[in-house]
Amino acid sequence: MTRELPTTTERDVFITRAFDAPRDVVWKFWTQPELIAQWFGPTAFSVPLDTVEIDLRVGGVWNLAMADDVTGERFPIQGIITACDEPEYLEITLSAQTGVGDVDNVVLRIQFHDHGDKTRITLHQGPFDEVQRDLTVQGWELSFVKLDTVLDQNEEHDA
C-alpha cells in the first residue's frame, strides 16, 4: 500500500535513503529490539537493549533510550505506533528528551520501498524548530551509516 506523506515544510525532516538489504530485513532492523539496538543513534551514542520496548501494533509502544558513550547520560524516546503496515509503512508519534531541549508530538513516518535485493526508505519527521530539525537530520545520517555497517556484517541477511 502506497501512502501519501504530508507536504514537507521547513519544520520537517525528509530523507530518502537506500540500503543494501531486502525490505523485510530493513523492516526488522526498525521493529525488533535486538536489531534496532545495534544501529540506532548517532556516532558516540548507543542504545542499551534493556531500554528498547516495541509492541508492533497500532496503539503499541516504540520506546528506547540513546546513551552517550562517554558520559552515560541517557536520552529517552517514547513513541506510540499510529500506523503499521508490515513491511511497508511505520508511523510513530514521538516525544524525546534531547541535549538541547525536549520535543513532543513529533510524527515519524517511514515508507519501505522494495527494490529487489535493496530497500529504499522515505523518512518524514516533524514538526521541529530549526535547531532540532538540523540535529535530527545529522542524527539520522549518522545512524544510517551505522545501519549500513550492521547490514554489511550480516550479508546473508538472515536477521
Number of C-alpha atoms within 10 A of each C-alpha: 9 9 8 7 12 9 7 13 11 12 16 23 21 17 14 11 12 16 19 18 23 18 23 16 19 23 21 16 21 18 19 17 22 17 17 20 21 18 24 24 23 19 15 11 22 20 24 17 15 11 17 21 19 19 15 18 16 15 14 17 20 23 19 25 25 24 19 17 13 8 8 11 13 20 17 18 20 19 25 22 21 17 17 17 14 16 18 18 19 23 21 24 20 21 18 19 16 15 9 9 9 12 17 16 16 17 21 20 21 23 24 24 18 17 14 10 12 15 22 19 21 17 19 21 24 24 20 21 12 12 11 20 19 14 15 18 16 13 16 17 17 17 20 19 16 18 21 16 13 15 20 14 10 12 11 9 15 6 13
